[in-house]
Amino acid sequence: MRWEGGEESSNVEDVRGSGGGGFPIGGGLGIGAIVIALIGGAIFGINPLTILSMLEGGGAPVQQQAPAHAPPANDRSAKFVSVVLRNTEVVWGQLFQAGGATYHPPKLVLFRGSYPTACGMGQAAMGPFYCPGDQKVYIDLSFFDVLHDRLGASGEFAQAYVIAHEVGHHVQDELGITQKVDSQRSRMSRTQANAVSVRVELQADCFAGVWAHHSQQSKNWLDPGDIESAMNAASKIGDDTLQRSAGRAVVPESFTHGTSAQRQHWFQAGYQTGSLKACDTFNTASL
């Protein structure tokens, strides 16, 4: 992926100096709670904070306190994130404009260890996540090491897919999908709510594919194997694969993000078509 020298986003907030600890677990959460959230679909998406809040017994959202600043100019990983984020801003801005709407890009917060968000205390062990409460994407960059070393998903475009998936959740928020789905889930059983969560996550995968389609058309910055690296990342974080990796039985009723095959399928659907219409995971019988 040829991203060096690309335009950077002005929406990256670096708060890594306000916390600490890197990827190891911090705060008052036990490792068991983190593992439950992780297996429940906590590597990507909007669900981990909700799960952890339930495990902790709820509580009022914690407001952001530390001042944010732009990341250092010599931080290559932060620069990569900034370039990818900027490209998502351009692509989604154009797509929204073509549909007669205005896209309001999210902020992306670089944190370390743990950090308060409008959705509760964010933990690095949950991986990147989107908080609709403050419309921000949160990333501890040490997750990219986990993605490569522990999950076996290497390549910079695999990392770009992670960012694009979280931005996909923001797109859902912009389109009013998040609010509608959250309202529905509040009236459902846990199994039913999980099934809806799967459709939410697969749509975010599809939106990531839509971004990749238009990004490649405009910039031609992908190398051979880049799409395959994103597909590999999608396969590594399927619910079935995560449950097997944890030594657990595969329980479809507990899925919140979809199987590896489903995640690959919907990313491909977005990438091959470049169309938001291809991402309607809510009105298809077969995922």
Secondary structure, DSSP 8 states (H G I E B T S, - for coil): ---TT----S-EEE-TTTS---SS--TT--HHHHHHHIIIIISSSSHHHHHHHHHHT--------S--B---TT-HHHHHHHHHHHHHHHHHHHHHHHTT------EEEE-SSEEEETTEEEEGGG-SEEETTTTEEEE-TTHHHHHHHTS---SHHHHHHHHHHHHHHHHHHHTTHHHHHHHHHTTS-HHHHHHHHHHHHHHHHHHHHHHHHHHHHHH----TTHHHHHHHHHHHT-HHHHHHHTT----GGG-SS--HHHHHHHHHHHHHH--GGGG-GGG-S--
